[in-house]
Every structure is written in structure tokens, then in C-alpha cells.
Amino acid sequence: MKRIYTLLFIILFSLNLYADKILVPMDNTQTDHLHAYGLVYWTLTLGQKSEWLLNYKDGSFILDNTKEVAEKANLMGVSTITVNDADLTRIYQEIEENNMKRIFLNKAPKIAVYAPPFSDPWDDAVRLALEYADVPYTRLWDKEVLLGDLEKYDWLHLHHEDFTGQYGKFYSSFRNMDWYKKKVAKFRQVARLLGYTSVPREKRAVAKMIQDYVSKGGFLFAMCSATDTLDIALASDELDIVPEEIDGTGITPNAQEKLDFNRTFAFTDFKLVFDPYVYEFSDIDINIMTEGLYNQPDTFSLFEFSAKIDPVPTMLVQSHKNVIKGFLGQTTAYNRKVIKEGITILAETPNTVRVKYIHGEFNKGTFTFLAGHDPEDYRHLVGDPPTDLSLHKNSAGFRLILNNILYPAAKKNPQKT
């Protein structure tokens, strides 16, 4: 009988031990902000429900308090706090009385990353973040997109692609480099195999498929040159906007005047840069030399939104810092003058034309664009080694990227939760 009582005590003690919840704080007490996102994503893959507490301790999470979750958090180096019913009541009351909101995360979104199947002499911040956080993704490229494979995924990130078919406009600086020649040859071979007469035509077809994916309800996230070149490709449609030096054919006469801005996601009335020797696609991107940014690092500021009224932009700007150090890229920041009306500006450099982070809706889906290449390497040059995120596990800039992978995990129409 004594053994039975002892066994019952152990069982009841164990149930009580894991009957409470786990709070994952995301303020400055968090030891590894980036792994915290991976922990939350992992719990979703187990079928567990989670809560995202917008603006509470800088966007904290509530997880089930199970032995496996506690062990996983410890393994990943993520700070957690066990909270009981009384603690939760106090937390929820604080959320109710302030600019905060509970968002319920239901399932792990299926993630795809659009990237070429060969190595470029540069890395991609999103893939670095996903791999560091241990968030699984599927890599796909033009063939898979054109075959309709995007419909298998909830969330799509675009690698630093050039959807205009100008090979990143590296012609001036790198046209004699071996990696550039191989890239051009590979792109042309793929275009031919897919039935297109040129790389620009093939890339425009891919851009249209991506837009169709978003239109049907997909979540799109892109950085750097993938953002503006996507809109340029959509606006140019059947026009030839590529200099003869790059594709061997002349530019369509009056191509600038023939652009159709009704086709684009985020930008309008922009002016193209046709000169192959200028490392710029259009005036969507600000000129870092004119703005004096190359040798003088800047910062950008996140907007504060009403969590209860605007939960989506609030999710996208969750961070333990409101002012974040800037970072350059082929597309460093967006020119405010060419951003469409109705686009939500998430971050900007105040008192300038520089907009860093934007979000918008397109039919049933959404898109989020973040300018710049690497949040922890101000001037990330071609050939530079990848950033070691174990040295930047509390990066506010990389948090912006990872906010985006959890946004699709929220209930549909999160403003109604």
C-alpha cells in the first residue's frame, strides 16, 4: 500500500510539474532570441498550440509546459520562465489593459526558399536565420515555380534574385570573373530548357507565378534586390528593358513610358536605370553615395502599431529594440516617393526618404519586403564569408526576418482573434 501511495504521489507531482505554462521572454533577458523562434516553430510541428504575446516583454511566447519542451529549450539555450495560473491571469490582465494582444499560433507553416541550386559568392540572411534557428525549409527555383510547386507551401522567401534577367547588374564590375560567366551560362541554359528564348522572359514568367501564388493566399517575404526587381519585372511585362551589352538585344523604344505600374506589388512611377555600367536597377532604391551612407552607418526606426487594431504589422515589428542599426545591400532602402498608397511602412529612417521595411496585401495574400542584405554586416561584399549567427543570437535585425515565419502560423484573419 505504501508503494502505491508513493507511485500516486510521483504521478500527481509530475502532472503538476508540467500542468503550468512556459513563458519565453523576448526582452533583453532572453539569452538567444533567434533560437526562441526555432523553439516556437518546433512546438508547432508537434501539433501544440502556442501564444504570441504582442508587445508583452517585446513579443514573448506562451508554450505548453511539457518535459520535451523544457528539454528542447535548455538544449537550444533559450531562456524560459514557468508560470502558473495566477501568473497567467496577471499577464493576460496586463495585456488587456495595454497596447498588447494575444495571438494564437496554430500550425507550423510550410516554408519554401527560392534560391538557385548552385552557390553564389554571397549568402542569404534568411537562410542563415532559418538554419541557425533550426527551422526546416525546402529549396526550390525556376523549374519548380513554373511547374506550380509553390501551392504546396504557406510561406515563400525570395533569395537575392534579379527578376529582370540582368544577372544582378554585375556586368560592370564582374563580367570577366569566372563565377559571373558560369552564372550567365547556367541561367541561359535553364531558360532554354524551360522553353524560353531569353533569361529576362523566363524570369518574368517566374515573377508572374510568384504573384499568382500571393494572389491566391500565399505569404511572401523578400529582401534586398529580390524586392524591387520583382516589381520591375512585373511592370515591364513583354518589354525589353535589358541593355544590349547584357542580353544581346536592344531595349524597347520608350520602354520607360510603357511600364505598367498597375501590375506591381509595392512600387509605382519609378524610373529605370538602363546603363549597364551603373550598379542600380531603378530609383526604387536610394543612392547610398548621395545619401552619404557608405562610410557612415545609419539606423532605422520601427513604427509602433495598435496591437488590438493592427495585429499584423505589430507582429512583423516585434523586437527588443525600436531603433535598429542599418545595413546596406544592392537595394539598401526604398525611396518613399515611389511607394504605392496603401502600403504599410513598418520601419524608416526618420526625416529622410529612406524606408527600410514595408508590408502589403495582394488579393488573398500578403507580401513583406525588407531592404538590405545582412542585418549584422553593414557592408556585406561579394565573396565575404557568411555571418556567424552564434555571435549575434540577440540580433534585433534578424528578429525582423523570423517574425515573418511565425506570422503565417497565426489564425486566419488574426485581427478577429
C-alpha positions as CSV (number, residue, x, y, z in Angstrom):
1,M,0.0,0.0,0.0
2,K,2.9,2.4,0.8
3,R,4.3,1.7,-2.6
4,I,1.0,2.5,-4.2
5,Y,0.8,5.9,-2.4
6,T,4.3,6.7,-3.3
7,L,3.6,5.9,-7.0
8,L,0.5,8.1,-6.9
9,F,2.4,10.9,-5.4
10,I,5.0,10.7,-8.1
11,I,2.4,10.7,-10.8
12,L,0.5,13.6,-9.3
13,F,3.7,15.6,-8.7
14,S,4.7,15.0,-12.4
15,L,1.3,16.2,-13.6
16,N,1.5,19.3,-11.5
17,L,5.1,20.0,-12.6
18,Y,4.0,20.2,-16.2
19,A,0.5,21.5,-15.8
20,D,1.7,25.1,-15.9
21,K,2.9,27.0,-18.9
22,I,6.2,28.2,-20.2
23,L,6.8,31.8,-20.9
24,V,9.6,32.6,-23.4
25,P,10.5,36.2,-22.7
26,M,11.7,38.2,-25.7
27,D,13.0,41.3,-24.0
28,N,16.6,41.9,-23.0
29,T,16.5,39.0,-20.6
30,Q,16.4,36.5,-23.4
31,T,19.7,34.6,-23.9
32,D,19.0,33.6,-27.5
33,H,16.3,35.5,-29.4
34,L,16.8,33.7,-32.7
35,H,16.7,30.2,-31.2
36,A,13.5,31.2,-29.4
37,Y,11.7,31.4,-32.8
38,G,13.0,28.0,-33.6
39,L,11.7,26.6,-30.3
40,V,8.2,28.0,-31.0
41,Y,8.2,26.6,-34.6
42,W,9.3,23.2,-33.3
43,T,6.4,23.1,-30.8
44,L,4.0,23.8,-33.7
45,T,5.4,20.9,-35.6
46,L,4.4,18.7,-32.6
47,G,0.8,19.9,-33.0
48,Q,1.0,22.0,-29.9
49,K,-0.8,25.4,-29.8
50,S,1.3,28.5,-28.8
51,E,0.5,32.1,-28.0
52,W,2.4,35.1,-29.2
53,L,2.0,37.9,-26.7
54,L,2.4,41.0,-28.9
55,N,4.3,43.8,-27.1
56,Y,4.4,41.9,-23.8
57,K,8.1,41.7,-22.9
58,D,8.9,42.6,-26.5
59,G,6.8,39.9,-28.2
60,S,7.1,36.9,-25.8
61,F,5.6,33.5,-26.3
62,I,3.5,31.1,-24.1
63,L,4.2,27.4,-24.7
64,D,2.9,24.2,-23.1
65,N,5.0,23.1,-20.1
66,T,6.0,19.6,-21.1
67,K,9.2,17.8,-20.3
68,E,10.1,17.7,-24.0
69,V,9.6,21.5,-24.5
70,A,11.6,22.3,-21.3
71,E,14.5,20.0,-22.5
72,K,14.4,21.4,-26.0
73,A,14.6,25.0,-24.7
74,N,17.5,24.1,-22.5
75,L,19.3,22.4,-25.4
76,M,18.8,25.5,-27.6
77,G,19.9,27.9,-24.9
78,V,16.6,29.7,-24.8
79,S,15.6,31.4,-21.6
80,T,12.2,30.4,-20.2
81,I,10.1,31.0,-17.1
82,T,7.5,28.6,-15.7
83,V,4.2,30.4,-15.0
84,N,1.2,29.1,-13.1
85,D,-2.5,30.0,-13.4
86,A,-2.2,33.1,-11.2
87,D,0.8,34.3,-13.2
88,L,-1.1,33.9,-16.4
89,T,-4.0,35.7,-15.1
90,R,-1.8,38.7,-14.2
91,I,-0.1,38.6,-17.6
92,Y,-3.4,38.4,-19.5
93,Q,-4.8,41.3,-17.4
94,E,-1.8,43.4,-18.2
95,I,-2.2,42.6,-21.9
96,E,-5.9,43.5,-21.8
97,E,-5.1,46.9,-20.2
98,N,-2.3,48.0,-22.5
99,N,-1.3,48.1,-26.2
100,M,-0.8,44.4,-26.3
101,K,-2.6,41.4,-27.7
102,R,-2.6,37.6,-27.5
103,I,-2.2,35.9,-30.9
104,F,-2.8,32.1,-31.2
105,L,-0.3,30.2,-33.3
106,N,-1.9,27.0,-34.7
107,K,0.4,25.2,-37.0
108,A,3.9,25.3,-38.4
109,P,3.8,26.9,-41.9
110,K,5.4,25.0,-44.7
111,I,8.4,27.1,-45.8
112,A,10.0,27.4,-49.2
113,V,13.1,29.4,-50.2
114,Y,13.5,30.4,-53.8
115,A,17.2,30.1,-54.5
116,P,19.4,28.8,-57.3
117,P,20.6,25.2,-57.0
118,F,24.2,26.3,-57.2
119,S,26.4,28.5,-54.9
120,D,26.7,32.3,-55.4
121,P,29.7,34.2,-54.0
122,W,27.4,35.6,-51.3
123,D,24.9,34.2,-48.8
124,D,21.3,34.9,-47.8
125,A,20.4,36.3,-44.4
126,V,17.0,34.4,-44.4
127,R,18.6,31.0,-45.0
128,L,21.2,31.8,-42.3
129,A,18.4,32.7,-39.9
130,L,16.3,29.6,-40.7
131,E,19.3,27.3,-40.4
132,Y,20.5,28.8,-37.1
133,A,17.0,28.7,-35.6
134,D,16.7,25.1,-36.9
135,V,13.6,25.8,-38.9
136,P,13.2,23.4,-41.9
137,Y,12.6,24.7,-45.4
138,T,12.5,23.4,-48.9
139,R,14.8,25.0,-51.5
140,L,13.2,25.5,-55.0
141,W,14.0,27.5,-58.1
142,D,12.6,28.4,-61.5
143,K,11.6,24.9,-62.7
144,E,9.6,24.1,-59.6
145,V,7.9,27.5,-59.6
146,L,6.9,27.2,-63.2
147,L,5.6,23.7,-62.6
148,G,3.3,25.1,-59.9
149,D,5.0,23.7,-56.8
150,L,4.5,26.9,-54.8
151,E,1.0,25.9,-53.9
152,K,2.5,23.3,-51.6
153,Y,3.9,26.0,-49.3
154,D,2.4,28.6,-47.0
155,W,5.4,30.9,-46.9
156,L,7.9,31.8,-49.6
157,H,11.2,33.7,-49.3
158,L,13.0,35.1,-52.3
159,H,16.8,34.8,-52.4
160,H,18.6,37.8,-53.7
161,E,17.4,37.2,-57.2
162,D,17.3,39.6,-60.1
163,F,14.0,39.1,-61.8
164,T,14.8,41.5,-64.6
165,G,17.3,38.9,-66.0
166,Q,20.3,41.2,-65.8
167,Y,22.3,38.8,-63.6
168,G,22.3,41.3,-60.7
169,K,23.7,44.1,-62.8
170,F,27.2,42.9,-62.0
171,Y,28.2,43.4,-65.6
172,S,30.4,46.4,-64.9
173,S,32.4,45.0,-62.1
174,F,32.4,41.2,-62.6
175,R,31.7,40.4,-66.2
176,N,35.2,38.9,-66.6
177,M,35.1,36.9,-63.4
178,D,34.7,33.1,-63.7
179,W,31.8,32.9,-61.3
180,Y,29.9,35.5,-63.3
181,K,30.5,33.8,-66.6
182,K,29.3,30.5,-65.2
183,K,26.2,32.1,-63.7
184,V,25.2,33.7,-67.1
185,A,25.8,30.3,-68.9
186,K,23.7,28.4,-66.3
187,F,20.9,30.9,-66.4
188,R,20.7,30.8,-70.2
189,Q,20.8,27.0,-70.2
190,V,17.9,26.9,-67.7
191,A,15.9,29.4,-69.7
192,R,16.3,27.3,-72.9
193,L,15.4,24.0,-71.1
194,L,12.3,25.6,-69.8
195,G,11.3,26.8,-73.3
196,Y,12.1,30.5,-73.1
197,T,14.1,32.4,-75.7
198,S,15.9,34.6,-73.1
199,V,16.6,34.8,-69.4
200,P,14.6,38.0,-69.0
201,R,11.5,36.4,-70.5
202,E,11.9,33.3,-68.2
203,K,12.4,35.4,-65.1
204,R,9.3,37.5,-65.9
205,A,7.3,34.3,-66.2
206,V,8.6,33.2,-62.7
207,A,7.7,36.7,-61.3
208,K,4.2,36.3,-62.6
209,M,3.9,32.8,-61.0
210,I,5.1,34.2,-57.7
211,Q,2.5,37.0,-57.9
212,D,-0.2,34.4,-58.6
213,Y,0.9,32.4,-55.6
214,V,0.5,35.5,-53.4
215,S,-2.8,36.4,-55.0
216,K,-4.2,33.0,-54.0
217,G,-3.3,33.4,-50.4
218,G,0.5,32.9,-50.1
219,F,2.7,34.7,-47.7
220,L,5.7,36.3,-49.5
221,F,8.9,37.6,-47.8
222,A,11.8,39.1,-49.7
223,M,14.9,41.1,-49.1
224,C,17.4,43.2,-51.0
225,S,17.2,43.2,-54.8
226,A,14.5,40.5,-55.0
227,T,12.0,43.1,-53.8
228,D,12.5,45.9,-56.4
229,T,13.4,43.7,-59.3
230,L,10.3,41.6,-58.8
231,D,8.1,44.8,-59.3
232,I,10.3,45.9,-62.2
233,A,9.8,42.6,-63.9
234,L,6.0,42.7,-63.4
235,A,5.8,46.3,-64.6
236,S,7.8,45.7,-67.7
237,D,5.8,42.6,-68.8
238,E,6.8,42.0,-72.5
239,L,9.1,45.0,-72.8
240,D,12.9,44.6,-73.3
241,I,14.4,46.7,-70.6
242,V,17.8,44.9,-70.5
243,P,20.8,46.7,-72.1
244,E,22.2,45.1,-75.3
245,E,25.6,44.5,-73.6
246,I,23.9,42.1,-71.2
247,D,21.3,40.2,-73.3
248,G,22.5,40.9,-76.9
249,T,19.2,42.7,-77.9
250,G,18.3,46.4,-77.8
251,I,15.9,48.0,-75.3
252,T,12.3,48.6,-76.4
253,P,12.0,52.2,-77.6
254,N,10.3,54.3,-74.9
255,A,10.3,51.4,-72.5
256,Q,10.2,53.7,-69.5
257,E,6.9,55.3,-70.7
258,K,5.4,51.9,-71.4
259,L,5.8,50.5,-67.9
260,D,2.5,49.3,-66.3
261,F,2.6,50.1,-62.6
262,N,-0.8,48.5,-62.1
263,R,0.9,45.2,-62.2
264,T,3.3,45.8,-59.3
265,F,3.1,44.8,-55.6
266,A,4.5,47.9,-53.9
267,F,6.1,50.5,-56.1
268,T,4.9,53.0,-58.7
269,D,6.2,55.7,-61.0
270,F,9.8,54.6,-60.6
271,K,12.5,55.4,-63.2
272,L,14.6,52.6,-64.6
273,V,18.4,52.7,-64.9
274,F,19.3,51.4,-68.3
275,D,23.0,52.0,-68.2
276,P,24.7,48.5,-67.8
277,Y,27.7,50.2,-66.1
278,V,25.6,51.6,-63.2
279,Y,25.0,49.2,-60.3
280,E,21.4,50.1,-59.9
281,F,18.1,48.9,-61.3
282,S,15.9,52.0,-60.7
283,D,15.2,54.8,-58.3
284,I,13.2,52.5,-56.1
285,D,16.5,52.0,-54.2
286,I,18.0,55.1,-52.6
287,N,21.6,56.0,-53.7
288,I,23.9,55.3,-50.8
289,M,26.5,57.7,-52.1
290,T,24.1,60.6,-52.4
291,E,22.6,59.7,-49.0
292,G,26.1,59.6,-47.6
293,L,25.7,56.0,-46.2
294,Y,28.7,54.1,-47.5
295,N,31.1,55.2,-44.8
296,Q,28.6,56.4,-42.2
297,P,26.4,53.7,-40.9
298,D,22.8,54.8,-40.2
299,T,19.9,53.4,-38.2
300,F,16.2,52.9,-38.8
301,S,13.2,53.0,-36.5
302,L,10.3,50.6,-36.2
303,F,6.8,52.0,-36.2
304,E,4.6,51.3,-33.2
305,F,1.1,50.0,-34.1
306,S,-2.0,49.3,-32.1
307,A,-1.8,45.7,-31.3
308,K,-5.5,45.3,-30.9
309,I,-6.4,47.1,-34.1
310,D,-3.4,46.3,-36.3
311,P,-2.1,42.9,-35.1
312,V,-0.4,42.0,-38.4
313,P,2.1,44.9,-38.6
314,T,2.5,44.6,-34.9
315,M,3.6,41.0,-35.3
316,L,6.1,42.0,-38.0
317,V,7.9,44.6,-35.9
318,Q,8.2,42.7,-32.6
319,S,11.7,43.4,-31.3
320,H,13.6,44.2,-28.1
321,K,14.9,47.4,-29.9
322,N,12.9,50.1,-31.6
323,V,16.0,51.7,-33.2
324,I,18.0,49.2,-35.2
325,K,21.4,49.6,-36.9
326,G,21.1,49.8,-40.7
327,F,22.7,47.6,-43.3
328,L,23.5,48.1,-46.9
329,G,22.5,45.9,-49.9
330,Q,22.1,46.2,-53.6
331,T,18.8,47.5,-52.5
332,T,19.5,49.3,-49.3
333,A,16.3,51.3,-48.6
334,Y,13.2,52.2,-50.6
335,N,12.5,55.7,-51.9
336,R,9.4,56.9,-50.1
337,K,8.4,58.8,-53.2
338,V,7.7,55.6,-55.3
339,I,5.9,53.5,-52.6
340,K,2.2,52.9,-53.5
341,E,-0.6,54.3,-51.4
342,G,-2.0,51.7,-49.0
343,I,1.4,50.1,-48.4
344,T,2.1,49.9,-44.6
345,I,5.5,51.3,-43.7
346,L,7.0,49.2,-40.9
347,A,10.3,50.9,-40.5
348,E,12.1,54.0,-41.8
349,T,14.9,56.4,-41.2
350,P,13.1,59.4,-39.8
351,N,13.3,62.7,-41.6
352,T,14.6,61.1,-44.8
353,V,13.2,59.5,-47.9
354,R,14.6,56.1,-46.7
355,V,12.1,53.4,-45.9
356,K,13.5,50.1,-44.8
357,Y,10.6,47.7,-44.2
358,I,7.1,47.5,-45.8
359,H,4.1,45.3,-45.9
360,G,1.0,45.0,-48.1
361,E,-1.9,42.8,-49.1
362,F,-2.4,41.5,-52.6
363,N,-5.8,39.9,-53.2
364,K,-5.9,36.9,-50.7
365,G,-2.2,37.0,-49.8
366,T,0.4,39.3,-48.3
367,F,3.9,40.4,-49.1
368,T,6.6,41.9,-46.8
369,F,9.8,43.5,-48.1
370,L,12.9,44.2,-46.1
371,A,15.7,46.2,-47.8
372,G,19.4,45.4,-47.3
373,H,21.5,42.3,-47.3
374,D,22.7,41.3,-43.9
375,P,21.5,42.8,-40.6
376,E,24.8,42.1,-38.8
377,D,27.2,43.1,-41.6
378,Y,26.9,46.7,-42.7
379,R,28.7,46.3,-46.0
380,H,28.4,42.6,-46.9
381,L,30.5,42.4,-50.1
382,V,30.6,39.8,-52.8
383,G,32.9,37.0,-51.6
384,D,32.6,37.8,-47.9
385,P,32.1,34.8,-45.5
386,P,28.6,34.1,-44.1
387,T,27.8,35.8,-40.8
388,D,28.1,33.6,-37.8
389,L,24.8,33.9,-36.0
390,S,26.0,32.3,-32.9
391,L,27.8,35.6,-32.4
392,H,24.6,37.5,-33.0
393,K,21.9,35.4,-31.3
394,N,20.2,38.6,-29.9
395,S,20.2,40.4,-33.2
396,A,17.2,42.8,-33.5
397,G,17.6,42.9,-37.3
398,F,17.5,39.1,-37.7
399,R,14.4,39.1,-35.4
400,L,12.5,41.0,-38.1
401,I,13.2,38.2,-40.5
402,L,12.0,35.5,-38.1
403,N,8.8,37.4,-37.1
404,N,7.8,36.7,-40.7
405,I,7.9,32.9,-40.4
406,L,5.5,32.9,-37.4
407,Y,3.1,35.4,-38.9
408,P,1.6,32.7,-41.2
409,A,1.2,30.4,-38.2
410,A,-1.4,32.8,-36.7
411,K,-5.1,32.1,-37.1
412,K,-6.5,33.4,-40.4
413,N,-7.8,36.9,-40.1
414,P,-5.7,37.5,-36.9
415,Q,-7.4,40.8,-36.3
416,K,-10.5,38.8,-35.3
417,T,-8.8,36.6,-32.7
